[in-house]
Amino acid sequence: MTGEPTMQYGKFDSVLVANRGEIAVRVIRAARDEGIRTIAVHAEADSDAVHVSLADEAHLLPGTLARDTYLNIERLIDIALATDAQAVHPGYGFLSESAEFARAVLAAGLVWIGPPPQAIEALGDKVKARAVARSVGAPLVPGTSDPVSSAAEVAEFVEAHGLPIAIKAAFGGGGRGLRVVRDASRIADELESATREALAAFGRGECFVERYLEHPRHVEAQLLVDSHGNAVVVGTRDCSLQRRHQKLIEEAPAPFLSDEQTTTIIESSVRIGAAAGYVGAGTVEFLVGADGMISFLEVNTRLQVEHPVTEETTGVDLVSEQFSIARGEWLRVPSTPSPRGHSIEVRINCEDPAAGFRPAPGRITVWDFPRAPGLRLDAGVETGSVVTEWYDSMLGKLIITGKDRRTALARARRALDEIRIEGVPTVLPLDRNILAHHDFADTFAVHTGWIEEHLDELVDLAGDDEAADSTLVEVPVGRDRHRIHLPGLAVLGDRAAEIKSRAVRSGAGIDQGDVAVIPMQGTVVRVAVSEGDRVEKGDLIAAVEAMKMENAVLAHRAGVIVGLAVAVGDVCSQGEQICRIEADSAE
């Protein structure tokens, strides 16, 4: 590329942490351990966030939306230069896999704590990444060599290779912009949905298609490569327990792999990194089919959320290694370490499993964790923190380590029983049931679709925890009742019962049986109906994005759409009217 800035490696004593939440806290603490001055940034909604108070100094990113704040490259560079930052660490998410941001950092004369922009482009584009993997002989399932341009092109692929298929964002990850298609009649709708979500999340809507492996495990390799060409896989992880392609529980090392499978994964990862000119920390991800077949999935050109389980089982501080590589030093990990013990990470997401995993912003009134051997908490919140609807729903993660997998599981179950989080719902009740399930604990019969297959059972078992939740209100919508969290009830004492009663009597403004409402505060990204349309129960009305998740709003009854009150781009509050569905003679 003409004018490509040169990667700069060298000492630095100050770093701008271009992120928020748990990962910003993690990087700031690692930097302070090494005597590096830290500069934090924050949106208006994050003014009181933990990472802001931990940093040596913090600077405002005016606005609330991600595009105006944590995705604002020009503003981030301005702050870095104004504060005399010498390096930039992007964390994960946001701009961490943006070649444009990496180039802007380098062009400003700063050290970029990440891979070269060319490697980000080669591996961040999933189509190009597949080409790199293919060129070094890594295992692959069939897929398109370029992004698809139409539903017809997807249909042609299906005719040649069969169903199911996965439609994937070419410039993203984390499950956003990914749709699994098992019915050919759904191709057009799912391609449109994947494209729209990819565009909103990553600024690029291109998608490619590949055969979808049924019931695969998700296994990844933690790669480190220095600027001198030395590469090592620090360890493997299993991240199969996912919902909507978002990981919930991870562990290291990846259990129940044969020596041959482990060798294939490690050697393929090193070859992929070398072919792409990679430098830094990265993760090479694979799917392992039920029949043992391994297929390259993607490369995440950044630190992973689940990196602590590798740290705990290898003794390698991966953020410190990122700093070392960025300084131009030789790898301090000469070969793949032998794992010591076993580690499990449980993500703590502010979502309500009993209400379709709806994000649930609010104030955390209790944040209390056990202290015991083998427990580590990485979090971006504390008691009193306000969880906003604008960003990711993950509050933190609990990492549990034992001498072996059995010990780690026992410690994890005990720790989850002792945790107290109040004020907002979390997925911890679901996590408890997963860790207790024999498929995970005894036979390891889990796969990437396992949670969806067992979701009704897992959520039903979690019901007792929710029944005791003082923030939960049941609101009637037609003949159905929907559970909505009002986190403020937790701090209102005796007034809570009165407010609950009034909310149920009035339906919190939605007791009319013909009203369809916004399920959580968020941004409308699709309106699927028009005034006067007739819908059946279960038809899509709209899609709302909250905390980086797209949530479908379905018709709760059959009828005719009237009083349509929202449009794409509207930022709406929970309970706000979308439209009315009036009964007609066809109902």
C-alpha positions as CSV (number, residue, x, y, z in Angstrom):
1,M,0.0,0.0,0.0
2,T,1.4,3.4,-0.9
3,G,2.5,5.4,2.1
4,E,2.1,2.5,4.4
5,P,3.4,3.6,7.9
6,T,6.2,1.6,9.3
7,M,5.7,-0.4,12.5
8,Q,7.6,1.2,15.4
9,Y,9.1,-0.8,18.1
10,G,10.8,0.8,21.1
11,K,10.6,1.7,24.7
12,F,7.6,3.7,26.0
13,D,6.7,5.0,29.4
14,S,3.1,6.1,28.8
15,V,0.2,4.4,27.1
16,L,-3.3,5.5,26.0
17,V,-5.8,2.8,26.7
18,A,-8.3,3.2,23.9
19,N,-11.1,1.2,25.4
20,R,-13.5,0.9,28.4
21,G,-14.7,-1.5,31.0
22,E,-13.0,-4.7,32.1
23,I,-10.3,-4.7,29.4
24,A,-9.3,-1.1,30.1
25,V,-9.0,-2.0,33.8
26,R,-6.9,-5.1,32.9
27,V,-4.5,-3.1,30.6
28,I,-4.2,-0.2,33.1
29,R,-3.2,-2.5,35.9
30,A,-0.6,-4.3,33.8
31,A,0.9,-1.0,32.7
32,R,1.1,0.2,36.2
33,D,2.9,-3.0,37.2
34,E,5.6,-2.0,34.8
35,G,5.8,1.7,35.7
36,I,4.0,2.9,32.6
37,R,1.9,6.0,32.9
38,T,-1.7,5.3,31.8
39,I,-4.2,7.6,30.0
40,A,-7.8,6.6,30.0
41,V,-10.6,7.8,27.8
42,H,-14.3,7.7,28.5
43,A,-17.7,8.5,27.0
44,E,-20.0,10.7,29.0
45,A,-21.9,7.7,30.2
46,D,-18.7,6.3,31.6
47,S,-17.6,9.3,33.6
48,D,-17.7,7.4,36.9
49,A,-16.4,4.1,35.5
50,V,-13.7,2.1,37.3
51,H,-11.1,2.4,34.5
52,V,-11.4,6.2,34.7
53,S,-10.5,6.3,38.4
54,L,-7.7,3.8,38.1
55,A,-5.8,5.6,35.3
56,D,-3.2,8.3,36.0
57,E,-5.3,10.6,34.0
58,A,-8.6,10.4,32.0
59,H,-10.1,12.4,29.2
60,L,-13.6,12.8,27.9
61,L,-14.8,11.5,24.6
62,P,-17.9,13.8,24.1
63,G,-21.0,11.9,23.3
64,T,-22.6,8.6,24.1
65,L,-22.8,6.5,20.9
66,A,-19.8,4.3,20.1
67,R,-19.2,6.0,16.8
68,D,-18.8,9.3,18.5
69,T,-16.6,8.1,21.4
70,Y,-14.7,4.8,21.4
71,L,-14.7,4.5,17.6
72,N,-13.7,8.1,17.0
73,I,-10.2,7.7,15.6
74,E,-9.4,11.4,15.2
75,R,-10.4,12.3,18.7
76,L,-8.4,9.4,20.2
77,I,-5.3,10.4,18.3
78,D,-5.8,14.0,19.4
79,I,-5.9,12.9,23.1
80,A,-2.9,10.7,22.7
81,L,-0.8,13.5,21.3
82,A,-2.1,16.1,23.8
83,T,-1.2,13.9,26.7
84,D,2.2,12.9,25.4
85,A,1.3,9.3,25.2
86,Q,4.0,7.2,23.5
87,A,1.9,4.1,22.8
88,V,-1.7,3.0,22.3
89,H,-3.3,-0.2,23.5
90,P,-6.7,-0.9,21.9
91,G,-7.9,-3.7,24.2
92,Y,-10.5,-5.9,22.5
93,G,-13.6,-4.8,20.6
94,F,-14.1,-1.3,19.3
95,L,-11.0,-0.4,17.2
96,S,-8.8,-3.2,18.3
97,E,-9.0,-4.9,14.9
98,S,-9.1,-1.7,12.8
99,A,-6.2,-1.4,10.4
100,E,-7.2,2.2,9.8
101,F,-6.8,3.0,13.5
102,A,-3.4,1.2,13.6
103,R,-2.2,3.3,10.7
104,A,-3.4,6.5,12.3
105,V,-1.5,5.6,15.5
106,L,1.7,4.8,13.5
107,A,1.3,7.9,11.4
108,A,1.2,10.0,14.6
109,G,4.6,8.6,15.6
110,L,3.2,6.4,18.4
111,V,3.8,2.7,19.2
112,W,0.9,0.5,18.2
113,I,0.5,-2.3,20.7
114,G,-0.9,-4.7,18.2
115,P,-0.1,-6.4,14.8
116,P,0.9,-4.5,11.7
117,P,-2.0,-3.0,9.8
118,Q,-1.4,-5.3,6.8
119,A,-1.7,-8.4,9.1
120,I,-5.0,-7.0,10.5
121,E,-6.3,-6.6,7.0
122,A,-5.2,-10.0,5.8
123,L,-6.6,-11.9,8.8
124,G,-9.4,-9.6,9.9
125,D,-11.1,-10.1,6.5
126,K,-12.3,-13.7,6.9
127,V,-12.2,-14.4,3.2
128,K,-8.6,-13.4,3.0
129,A,-7.8,-15.3,6.2
130,R,-9.3,-18.4,4.7
131,A,-7.0,-17.9,1.7
132,V,-4.0,-17.6,4.0
133,A,-5.0,-20.7,5.9
134,R,-5.5,-22.6,2.7
135,S,-2.0,-21.5,1.4
136,V,-0.3,-23.1,4.5
137,G,-2.3,-26.3,4.5
138,A,-4.5,-25.6,7.5
139,P,-7.7,-27.7,7.6
140,L,-10.8,-25.9,6.1
141,V,-14.5,-26.7,5.3
142,P,-15.9,-25.5,1.9
143,G,-16.6,-21.8,1.6
144,T,-16.9,-18.9,-0.8
145,S,-13.5,-17.4,-1.9
146,D,-15.0,-13.9,-2.0
147,P,-17.9,-12.1,-0.2
148,V,-21.3,-12.9,-1.7
149,S,-23.2,-10.2,-3.6
150,S,-26.8,-11.6,-3.5
151,A,-29.1,-14.2,-2.0
152,A,-29.0,-15.9,-5.4
153,E,-25.3,-16.4,-5.0
154,V,-25.8,-17.9,-1.6
155,A,-28.5,-20.2,-3.1
156,E,-26.0,-21.4,-5.7
157,F,-23.5,-22.3,-2.9
158,V,-26.2,-24.2,-1.1
159,E,-27.1,-26.1,-4.3
160,A,-23.4,-27.2,-4.6
161,H,-22.6,-27.9,-1.0
162,G,-25.9,-28.4,0.8
163,L,-27.3,-27.1,4.1
164,P,-26.7,-26.0,6.8
165,I,-24.6,-23.0,5.9
166,A,-23.1,-20.1,7.9
167,I,-23.4,-16.5,6.6
168,K,-20.5,-14.6,8.2
169,A,-19.4,-11.0,8.4
170,A,-16.1,-10.7,6.5
171,F,-14.9,-7.9,8.8
172,G,-16.0,-8.9,12.2
173,G,-16.3,-11.4,15.0
174,G,-17.9,-12.2,18.3
175,G,-21.0,-13.7,16.6
176,R,-22.2,-10.4,15.2
177,G,-23.1,-10.5,11.6
178,L,-23.3,-14.3,11.7
179,R,-26.4,-16.3,10.8
180,V,-26.9,-20.1,10.5
181,V,-29.3,-21.1,7.7
182,R,-30.9,-24.5,7.7
183,D,-33.9,-23.6,5.5
184,A,-33.2,-22.4,2.0
185,S,-36.3,-20.1,2.2
186,R,-34.6,-18.1,4.9
187,I,-31.5,-17.2,2.8
188,A,-32.6,-13.7,1.8
189,D,-33.8,-12.7,5.2
190,E,-30.7,-14.0,7.0
191,L,-28.3,-12.5,4.5
192,E,-30.0,-9.1,5.0
193,S,-29.9,-9.5,8.7
194,A,-26.3,-10.5,8.8
195,T,-25.3,-7.7,6.5
196,R,-27.2,-5.1,8.5
197,E,-25.7,-6.3,11.8
198,A,-22.2,-6.4,10.3
199,L,-22.5,-2.9,9.0
200,A,-23.7,-1.6,12.3
201,A,-21.0,-3.4,14.3
202,F,-18.0,-3.1,12.1
203,G,-18.8,-0.4,9.5
204,R,-18.5,-3.0,6.7
205,G,-21.4,-5.2,5.6
206,E,-19.7,-7.8,3.3
207,C,-20.5,-11.4,4.1
208,F,-19.1,-14.8,3.0
209,V,-20.6,-18.2,3.2
210,E,-19.3,-21.6,4.3
211,R,-20.6,-25.0,5.2
212,Y,-21.7,-25.1,8.8
213,L,-20.3,-27.9,10.9
214,E,-23.1,-29.4,13.1
215,H,-22.3,-29.8,16.8
216,P,-18.7,-28.6,16.6
217,R,-16.5,-27.6,19.5
218,H,-14.8,-24.2,19.3
219,V,-11.1,-24.5,20.1
220,E,-8.5,-21.8,19.8
221,A,-4.8,-21.3,20.1
222,Q,-3.1,-18.3,21.8
223,L,-0.4,-17.1,19.5
224,L,2.6,-14.8,20.3
225,V,4.9,-13.6,17.6
226,D,7.8,-11.1,18.1
227,S,9.2,-8.7,15.5
228,H,12.2,-11.0,15.0
229,G,10.1,-13.8,13.5
230,N,9.9,-16.0,16.6
231,A,6.4,-17.5,17.2
232,V,4.9,-19.7,19.9
233,V,1.5,-21.0,20.8
234,V,1.2,-20.4,24.5
235,G,-1.8,-22.7,25.0
236,T,-5.2,-23.9,23.8
237,R,-8.7,-23.0,25.0
238,D,-12.1,-24.5,24.5
239,C,-14.9,-21.9,24.1
240,S,-17.8,-24.2,23.0
241,L,-20.3,-22.9,25.5
242,Q,-22.0,-20.1,23.5
243,R,-25.3,-18.5,23.0
244,R,-26.0,-16.7,19.8
245,H,-22.3,-17.2,19.0
246,Q,-21.3,-15.2,22.2
247,K,-19.1,-17.2,24.5
248,L,-20.2,-17.7,28.1
249,I,-17.8,-20.2,29.6
250,E,-14.3,-21.0,28.5
251,E,-11.5,-23.2,29.8
252,A,-7.9,-24.0,29.3
253,P,-6.2,-26.1,28.2
254,A,-8.8,-27.4,25.7
255,P,-9.9,-30.7,27.2
256,F,-10.4,-34.1,25.5
257,L,-8.3,-33.4,22.4
258,S,-6.0,-36.0,21.1
259,D,-2.3,-35.3,20.8
260,E,-2.7,-35.3,17.0
261,Q,-5.5,-32.8,17.1
262,T,-3.5,-30.5,19.5
263,T,-0.5,-30.7,17.2
264,T,-2.5,-29.8,14.1
265,I,-4.0,-26.8,15.8
266,I,-0.7,-25.5,17.2
267,E,1.3,-26.1,14.0
268,S,-1.4,-24.6,11.7
269,S,-1.6,-21.5,14.0
270,V,2.1,-20.8,13.8
271,R,2.1,-21.2,9.9
272,I,-0.9,-18.9,9.5
273,G,0.8,-16.2,11.7
274,A,4.0,-16.5,9.7
275,A,2.3,-16.3,6.3
276,A,0.4,-13.2,7.3
277,G,3.4,-11.4,8.7
278,Y,1.9,-11.4,12.1
279,V,3.5,-9.7,15.1
280,G,1.9,-9.5,18.6
281,A,-0.7,-11.5,20.5
282,G,-3.4,-13.1,18.5
283,T,-5.8,-16.0,18.6
284,V,-6.3,-18.6,15.9
285,E,-9.7,-20.3,16.1
286,F,-10.9,-23.7,14.9
287,L,-14.0,-25.8,14.8
288,V,-13.6,-29.4,15.8
289,G,-16.5,-31.5,14.4
290,A,-18.2,-34.4,16.3
291,D,-16.3,-36.7,13.9
292,G,-12.9,-35.1,14.9
293,M,-12.6,-33.0,11.7
294,I,-10.8,-29.8,12.3
295,S,-11.6,-26.6,10.3
296,F,-9.9,-23.2,10.5
297,L,-12.4,-20.6,11.6
298,E,-10.8,-17.2,11.9
299,V,-8.0,-15.2,13.5
300,N,-8.7,-12.5,16.1
301,T,-5.9,-10.0,15.7
302,R,-6.0,-8.8,19.3
303,L,-6.2,-10.0,22.9
304,Q,-9.2,-12.2,23.6
305,V,-11.8,-11.8,26.4
306,E,-10.8,-15.3,27.6
307,H,-7.1,-14.7,27.8
308,P,-6.9,-15.1,31.6
309,V,-7.5,-18.9,31.5
310,T,-4.3,-19.2,29.4
311,E,-2.5,-16.9,31.8
312,E,-3.6,-19.0,34.8
313,T,-2.5,-22.3,33.3
314,T,0.8,-21.1,31.9
315,G,2.1,-18.4,34.1
316,V,2.4,-16.1,31.1
317,D,1.1,-12.5,31.5
318,L,-0.2,-11.9,28.0
319,V,-0.6,-8.1,28.3
320,S,2.9,-7.8,29.6
321,E,4.0,-9.9,26.6
322,Q,2.2,-7.5,24.3
323,F,4.2,-4.6,25.9
324,S,7.4,-6.6,25.5
325,I,6.8,-7.3,21.8
326,A,5.8,-3.7,21.2
327,R,9.2,-2.6,22.7
328,G,10.9,-4.8,20.1
329,E,12.1,-7.4,22.5
330,W,12.6,-11.1,21.8
331,L,9.9,-13.5,22.9
332,R,10.2,-14.4,26.5
333,V,8.3,-17.6,26.0
334,P,10.6,-19.9,23.9
335,S,8.2,-22.8,23.4
336,T,4.7,-23.9,24.3
337,P,4.5,-24.3,28.1
338,S,3.2,-27.5,29.6
339,P,-0.1,-26.6,31.2
340,R,-0.2,-26.4,35.0
341,G,-3.6,-27.3,36.3
342,H,-6.9,-26.3,34.7
343,S,-8.8,-23.0,34.5
344,I,-12.4,-22.0,33.8
345,E,-13.7,-18.6,33.0
346,V,-17.3,-17.6,33.6
347,R,-18.4,-14.3,31.9
348,I,-20.7,-12.1,34.0
349,N,-23.1,-10.5,31.5
350,C,-25.8,-8.1,32.5
351,E,-28.6,-10.0,30.7
352,D,-31.8,-11.7,31.9
353,P,-31.9,-15.4,30.8
354,A,-35.6,-15.6,31.7
355,A,-36.5,-12.7,29.4
356,G,-34.8,-13.9,26.3
357,F,-31.4,-12.6,27.5
358,R,-32.4,-9.1,27.2
359,P,-29.8,-6.6,28.3
360,A,-30.9,-4.9,31.5
361,P,-29.2,-1.6,32.3
362,G,-29.3,-0.3,35.9
363,R,-27.3,0.4,39.0
364,I,-25.4,-2.4,40.7
365,T,-26.3,-2.2,44.4
366,V,-24.3,-5.2,45.6
367,W,-21.1,-6.6,44.0
368,D,-19.7,-9.1,46.4
369,F,-17.3,-12.0,45.4
370,P,-15.7,-14.7,47.4
371,R,-12.0,-14.7,48.2
372,A,-10.4,-18.1,48.0
373,P,-7.4,-19.9,46.5
374,G,-7.7,-20.3,42.7
375,L,-10.2,-17.4,42.2
376,R,-9.5,-14.3,40.0
377,L,-11.9,-11.5,39.2
378,D,-11.4,-9.3,36.1
379,A,-14.1,-6.6,36.1
380,G,-14.9,-3.1,35.0
381,V,-17.6,-2.4,37.6
382,E,-18.1,-2.3,41.4
383,T,-20.9,-1.7,43.9
384,G,-22.6,1.5,42.8
385,S,-21.6,1.3,39.2
386,V,-24.3,2.2,36.6
387,V,-24.6,-0.3,33.7
388,T,-25.6,1.7,30.6
389,E,-27.4,0.4,27.6
390,W,-24.9,1.9,25.2
391,Y,-22.1,-0.7,25.3
392,D,-21.4,-4.4,25.7
393,S,-23.3,-6.3,28.4
394,M,-20.3,-7.9,30.0
395,L,-19.5,-6.6,33.5
396,G,-16.5,-8.9,34.1
397,K,-15.5,-12.5,34.4
398,L,-14.6,-14.9,37.1
399,I,-11.6,-17.1,36.5
400,I,-11.3,-20.3,38.6
401,T,-8.2,-22.5,38.6
402,G,-7.5,-25.9,40.2
403,K,-4.9,-28.6,40.0
404,D,-7.1,-30.4,37.5
405,R,-10.4,-30.0,35.7
406,R,-12.4,-31.7,38.5
407,T,-11.0,-29.4,41.1
408,A,-11.6,-26.3,38.9
409,L,-15.2,-27.3,38.4
410,A,-15.8,-27.9,42.1
411,R,-14.3,-24.5,42.9
412,A,-16.3,-22.8,40.2
413,R,-19.6,-24.3,41.5
414,R,-18.8,-23.2,45.0
415,A,-17.7,-19.7,43.9
416,L,-20.9,-19.1,41.9
417,D,-23.0,-20.2,44.9
418,E,-21.3,-17.5,47.0
419,I,-21.4,-14.6,44.6
420,R,-23.9,-11.8,45.3
421,I,-24.8,-9.4,42.6
422,E,-27.9,-7.2,43.1
423,G,-29.6,-4.4,41.3
424,V,-29.3,-5.9,37.8
425,P,-29.9,-9.4,36.5
426,T,-27.0,-11.5,35.2
427,V,-26.5,-14.8,33.5
428,L,-25.0,-16.4,36.6
429,P,-28.0,-18.6,37.4
430,L,-27.7,-20.1,33.9
431,D,-23.9,-20.5,34.4
432,R,-24.5,-22.5,37.7
433,N,-26.8,-24.9,35.9
434,I,-24.3,-25.4,33.0
435,L,-21.5,-26.2,35.4
436,A,-23.7,-28.7,37.2
437,H,-24.9,-30.5,34.0
438,H,-23.4,-33.9,33.4
439,D,-22.9,-33.2,29.7
440,F,-20.3,-30.6,30.6
441,A,-18.9,-31.9,33.9
442,D,-18.8,-35.6,33.2
443,T,-18.9,-36.5,29.5
444,F,-18.0,-33.2,27.8
445,A,-20.7,-33.7,25.3
446,V,-21.0,-29.9,24.7
447,H,-20.8,-28.1,21.4
448,T,-21.4,-24.5,20.1
449,G,-25.2,-25.2,19.9
450,W,-25.5,-27.0,23.2
451,I,-26.9,-24.1,25.2
452,E,-29.6,-23.4,22.7
453,E,-30.5,-27.1,22.7
454,H,-30.8,-27.2,26.5
455,L,-31.9,-23.6,27.1
456,D,-35.4,-24.3,28.3
457,E,-34.1,-26.8,30.8
458,L,-31.3,-24.5,32.0
459,V,-33.4,-21.4,32.3
460,D,-36.2,-23.3,34.1
461,L,-33.7,-24.6,36.6
462,A,-32.6,-21.0,37.2
463,G,-36.2,-19.9,37.9
464,D,-35.9,-20.0,41.7
465,D,-33.2,-17.4,41.6
466,E,-35.3,-15.1,39.5
467,A,-38.4,-15.6,41.6
468,A,-36.5,-14.0,44.5
469,D,-35.4,-11.0,42.4
470,S,-37.0,-7.9,43.8
471,T,-36.3,-6.0,40.6
472,L,-38.6,-8.2,38.5
473,V,-42.0,-7.1,37.4
474,E,-44.5,-9.1,35.3
475,V,-46.3,-6.9,32.9
476,P,-49.4,-8.1,30.8
477,V,-49.2,-7.7,27.1
478,G,-52.5,-9.0,25.6
479,R,-52.9,-12.6,26.8
480,D,-49.2,-12.9,27.5
481,R,-47.1,-11.7,30.5
482,H,-43.6,-10.4,30.1
483,R,-40.9,-10.0,32.8
484,I,-39.3,-6.6,32.9
485,H,-36.5,-5.6,35.2
486,L,-36.8,-2.2,37.0
487,P,-33.4,-2.1,38.7
488,G,-34.3,1.0,40.7
489,L,-36.7,-1.0,42.8
490,A,-33.7,-2.6,44.6
491,V,-32.9,0.7,46.3
492,L,-36.4,1.9,47.1
493,G,-37.1,-0.2,50.1
494,D,-40.7,-0.3,51.2
495,R,-41.9,1.6,48.1
496,A,-40.8,-1.3,45.8
497,A,-44.0,-3.3,46.5
498,E,-46.2,-0.3,45.8
499,I,-44.4,0.5,42.6
500,K,-44.6,-3.2,41.4
501,S,-48.3,-3.3,42.1
502,R,-48.9,-0.1,40.2
503,A,-46.7,-1.3,37.3
504,V,-48.7,-4.5,37.0
505,R,-52.1,-2.8,37.3
506,S,-51.1,-0.2,34.6
507,G,-49.1,-2.6,32.6
508,A,-46.3,0.0,32.9
509,G,-48.0,1.8,30.1
510,I,-48.5,-1.3,28.0
511,D,-51.5,-3.1,29.4
512,Q,-53.5,-2.6,26.2
513,G,-53.7,-6.0,24.5
514,D,-53.0,-4.5,21.1
515,V,-49.7,-2.7,21.8
516,A,-46.3,-3.9,20.7
517,V,-43.5,-2.4,22.7
518,I,-39.7,-1.9,22.7
519,P,-38.4,-4.7,25.0
520,M,-35.3,-2.8,26.2
521,Q,-33.7,0.6,25.7
522,G,-31.9,0.6,22.4
523,T,-31.7,1.6,18.8
524,V,-34.2,0.5,16.2
525,V,-32.2,-1.1,13.4
526,R,-35.0,-2.5,11.4
527,V,-38.7,-2.0,10.9
528,A,-40.2,-5.0,9.2
529,V,-43.8,-3.7,8.9
530,S,-45.7,-0.8,7.4
531,E,-48.9,0.9,8.4
532,G,-51.9,-1.3,7.5
533,D,-49.9,-4.5,7.1
534,R,-51.4,-7.7,8.4
535,V,-49.2,-9.9,10.6
536,E,-49.5,-13.3,12.3
537,K,-48.4,-14.1,15.8
538,G,-44.7,-14.6,15.7
539,D,-44.0,-12.4,12.7
540,L,-41.1,-10.0,12.9
541,I,-42.1,-6.4,13.6
542,A,-38.8,-4.7,14.3
543,A,-35.3,-5.3,15.5
544,V,-33.6,-3.4,18.3
545,E,-29.9,-3.2,19.1
546,A,-28.9,-2.9,22.7
547,M,-25.5,-3.6,24.2
548,K,-24.2,-4.7,20.8
549,M,-26.9,-7.4,20.5
550,E,-29.7,-7.3,17.9
551,N,-33.0,-8.4,19.5
552,A,-36.1,-9.3,17.4
553,V,-39.5,-7.9,18.4
554,L,-42.2,-10.4,17.3
555,A,-45.9,-9.9,17.0
556,H,-47.6,-11.2,20.2
557,R,-50.9,-11.6,18.3
558,A,-52.4,-11.6,14.8
559,G,-53.9,-8.4,13.4
560,V,-53.3,-5.2,11.4
561,I,-50.5,-2.7,12.1
562,V,-51.7,0.7,13.1
563,G,-50.1,3.7,14.7
564,L,-46.5,2.7,13.7
565,A,-44.4,5.0,15.9
566,V,-40.8,4.1,15.3
567,A,-38.3,4.3,12.4
568,V,-34.8,3.0,11.8
569,G,-32.3,4.9,13.9
570,D,-34.7,5.9,16.7
571,V,-33.3,5.5,20.2
572,C,-36.2,4.2,22.3
573,S,-36.8,3.5,25.9
574,Q,-38.0,0.2,27.3
575,G,-41.8,-0.1,27.1
576,E,-42.1,2.6,24.4
577,Q,-44.8,1.8,21.8
578,I,-43.7,0.5,18.4
579,C,-47.2,0.1,17.0
580,R,-50.6,-1.4,17.8
581,I,-51.8,-4.7,16.4
582,E,-55.6,-4.3,16.0
583,A,-57.7,-7.5,15.6
584,D,-59.4,-8.0,12.3
585,S,-61.9,-10.4,10.9
586,A,-59.1,-12.8,10.0
587,E,-58.1,-13.3,13.6
